[in-house]
Every structure is written in C-alpha cells, then in structure tokens.
C-alpha cells in the first residue's frame, strides 16, 4: 500500500512498526483508518481517496 500511495499522491508514507496486529493510518495527526476499530485491513483506495486533495 505504501508504494501505491507514493505513486498516486507523490508522498512517501512513514511506516511505523506496531505490535499486536495494529494497523492505523494517520494523516496530519488525524486517524483516517484503524484496523482495530474496523476489524479488517483497509482497501488501498479506501485510504488513498481520503488522503487525496479534494478538487
């Protein structure tokens, strides 16, 4: 997913290793996806569409 984000948006994501199955996506201090809350991994474009600047 990190490579796709970089290709689509031109931003290199910072990956932070977690424990216990944590997978959160945080942009500018705002959590936009939490695997713990949703009970699943996000679809790539589910994250990308929230990150992309609105036209």
ZAMARGU-4260 file (C-alpha; in steps of 0.2 Angstrom, whole numbers, plus 5000, padded with zeros to 4 digits):
<rodrens>
0) 5000/5000/5000 | 5015/5012/5004 | 5021/5011/4986 | 5003/5014/4979 | 5001/5029/4990
5) 5018/5036/4984 | 5013/5033/4966 | 4995/5040/4967 | 4999/5055/4978 | 5018/5058/4977
10) 5020/5057/4996 | 5031/5044/5004 | 5022/5037/5019 | 5031/5034/5035 | 5029/5016/5041
15) 5030/5013/5060 | 5031/4996/5066 | 5017/4991/5078 | 5013/4976/5089 | 4998/4965/5091
20) 4991/4967/5074 | 4989/4986/5075 | 4987/4994/5058 | 4982/5013/5059 | 4983/5026/5045
25) 4986/5044/5052 | 4987/5059/5041 | 4992/5076/5049 | 4988/5069/5066 | 4971/5063/5061
30) 4967/5044/5061 | 4958/5040/5045 | 4958/5021/5047 | 4960/5009/5062 | 4961/4990/5059
35) 4957/4988/5077 | 4941/4998/5075 | 4935/4991/5058 | 4941/4973/5061 | 4950/4972/5045
40) 4963/4979/5034 | 4959/4994/5023 | 4957/4993/5004 | 4971/5003/4996 | 4959/5016/4988
45) 4949/5017/5003 | 4964/5026/5011 | 4970/5035/4995 | 4953/5043/4992 | 4954/5050/5010
50) 4972/5057/5008 | 4970/5064/4990 | 4967/5083/4990 | 4948/5087/4986 | 4947/5095/4969
</rodrens>
